Structure formats: structure tokens, C-alpha cells
């Protein structure tokens, strides 16, 4: 049992320290990395975690680029790399084989930390969790990442807290894996899953209601609807349909439980939404579904600015390690931006943080250079004094 090891040197940039501060509040890890032989580990979990955070924060595009920084970048050598450095083989062995359980604990802790720091923006709509799958381009050597047509892709299944704008859960599969089975693993009773048409399943609609898991899910326009009760429509509204129905065809796909369907129109496009939420107005249901776009925005930002889909691992284990490292980095940034600036994550604030870290690191190096120069100046002064006294 041990706490997260802080930055190795006594002198360190405050910006990076501030960003990593939530990690200091963590409980001690229950299980630690162990060497598989008699030789000690070249990279501890602390080193691995900081290297992954640094990789995503600095937008590196390959493991080789990260290793070069750990070897030659003054700040990375001082505050991120293991004391004796890290060899290429040892680094990739660690990423592909160790640390997944511990990263899962760190991620879960940071989700709770972020929930306590970031206010719920749409609390009146309930606990909203957007679900979606995101494909990750893979290479042919990743045999586990089956997709189609001989190509290889993995898929990240993510649950995204709409109220706080943070990822909450993640699962990894091959690219052709269906998305509906992951709903049960991501959504807890009382929460509302917000989903696109790919999640439409009448059997699942029944089961989720049995399990007291709510849903707001877009459905196909031509889905058969047996109306049980029509609800009054609001005047001068985008909503044109609101009814309690059974979905599907009798004897084949008919739902056993009643549910609600809301139809609304935006820019000549009709949206049909199936939901178990009868407590919200039809316009609120439309708003909830529109909020599903937040997970698409997150995926785009995450991939573009933290480079999470630039592979540094080929095994399923290693890719999950990399993805968790990316999520942990995002959560640290979310907490940092909220505490330091009172706002959500933005690339503006991330770039400011990067510049601040670089500037503070340069100042530390300058101080060390001056400190090394002092003994030489003292010797010159003593020499002058001796000459003056002769």
C-alpha cells in the first residue's frame, strides 16, 4: 500500500503539479505492479501513469515520440521519466502488459472527484448518460480487432455524463461488436440512457423498463406504432406527435410494455424518439435527445487535441491502457479548468497550461544553470582577492 508518488524532484513547475493534484487524494492502491522476473521494474505504475498523461497532454502521435521526449526533453527527464530513464522494450512491455487494473481505479476515483467539482447543468432533466461507440483504426497485426472487408478496427463504448460533460465508463471490443449489450454495463437504475437509432431494440426497451433503467432513444420513422393514448400537443412547438404506444408488429417485434413516442421537426427533418420518461414534457424529451450531441463533441475533441487514437499499443490490453490514460488526462483537465477558471475544458485553457508548464520548466533550468555557475564565480572572485593582496 502506497500513495501516488509525487514529481520526483524538489523543484518542479507548479502548473503540472496543480493539474496532477487530484491524484494525491486517491486511496492507496490495493494491488501493485510486480516484476515477472528477478529484475526490478524499470517503470513503476507512477511512472507509467505520468508518462501516459504527458503523452496525451503534449499531443504526441507515437510511442517513439514520447520516448524521445523522456530521453531528451529537460522537463520530461526531470519530472516524468523514471530516475534511470526507460528503454523502448521496457516501455512497450509495460504498456501492453501492466497497469490496467490500477488505471481503472484511478479513472473511477477521478470520475467521483469530477462529479463533486463540476455542477450538474441539466439537473432538472435527471441523470442523463449519452452512449455511443467510436471506431478506432487499427493495423493488420491486431488480429483481435475484427471489423469487415479484411480491415481492422477496435470500438470504444463510452458512457458520457451529459450534466457534467465528462466520460464515466468505457469498454473496448472489436469493431463489429454490437453496441446494445453495453447499455446494461454502463447505465444504472434510475439513470436515463440517451441513444441514437443504432440502439433501437424493442426487446431491450422492455428489459430496460423492467430493470428501472430509463431511455431516450431515436427510432426509425417507419416503426409500427399501436397508439394507446394520445397526449396533448403544445401550441407553436417543434413537437408534432406525443403518444403512449406499443412498438412493433404483433407476433414478432411487438413490445410487451407501453412506452412513449415523441415526434418533433427541426429544419425539415423529423425525429422520432422512444422513451420511458413520462415525467418530462415533449419539448424536454426533444431537448434531452439533442443533448446527445455532447458525446459526439467529446469524441471529436478527445481525438483531435489529446491524440488518443494514435496507437502506442497493439494488444487489446495495451489499447485499453492507452484509452484509460486518455480519459484520465481529460478528467484531470476538466477538474483543473473548473477549479482554476470556473469553466469547462477548452483547447484555449489546455494550450495555456502547456505554455505555463514549458515556461516554468525553463525557469527552473535557468535557476539550476545559475546555481552551477556560482562556484565558478566564487573561485574567480577569490583569485582576484589573492592577486590584490600580493
Secondary structure, 3 states (H helix, E strand, C coil): CCCCCCCCCCCCCHHHHHHHHHHHCCCCCCCCCCCCCCCCCCCCHHHHHHHHHHHHHCCCCCHHHHHHHHHHCHHHHHHCCCCCCCCHHHHHHHHHHCCHHHHHHHHHHHHHHHHHHCCCCCHHHCCEEEEEEEEEECCCCCCCCECCCCCEEEEEEEEEECCCCEEEEEEEEECCCCCHHHHHHHCCCCCEEEECHHHCCHHHHHHHHHCCCEEEEECCCCCCEEEEEECCCCCCCCEEEEEEEEECCCCCCCCCCCEEEEEEEECCEEEEEEECCCCCCHHHHHHHHHCCHHHHHHHHHHHHHHCCCCCCCCCHHHHHHHHHHHHHHHHHHHHHHHHHHCCCCCHHHHHHHHHHHHHHHHHHHHHHHHHHHHHHHHHHHHHHHHHHHC
